[in-house]
Amino acid sequence: KENDGLLITPHFTFNAAKGGQGSDGFRDLYYEMGFEIEYGEAVLENLEIGPFFSYYYRDYLDYEPEGSTKRGDQNFNIGLQATAIDIIPDILILSSYSFERNKSTLVDETYRNHSITISFVYVFWFNNNDFFSKPNIPCREK
């Protein structure tokens, strides 16, 4: 549809943690490859809603220094998000529900998680010779 949006974002991360220990006592030195797909549809003049899906594979390098423990995680996340614009002047309201599933080669690092978030973001608009101005947000144009 005219004011709908589809966003596909690939990503690659390399965490070069060298010293110390991670949250579970081992190193968090890893690389991660993944992607996110988001779809948004303007359902009202100032409300956009849509599903999202993300996936990443994380390979921990030298997870247990001097040891033999190997770790690799696959993470799946699916959910629904909403963005409300100017319900409160100059505030973006971002909310989401997601279900996350992490499958690890280590049983103790395999988990399921449900998350609900709501964020209030104050928007600063700059009008320096129109270099920065209010963005062209699709659901503003209805």
Secondary structure, 3 states (H helix, E strand, C coil): CCCCEEEEEEEEEEECCCCCCCCCCCCCCEEEEEEEEEEEEEEECCEEEEEEEEEEEEEECCCCCCCCCCEEEEEEEEEEEEEEEEEECCEEEEEEEEEEEEEECCHHHCEEEEEEEEEEEECCCCCCCCCCCCCCCHHHCC
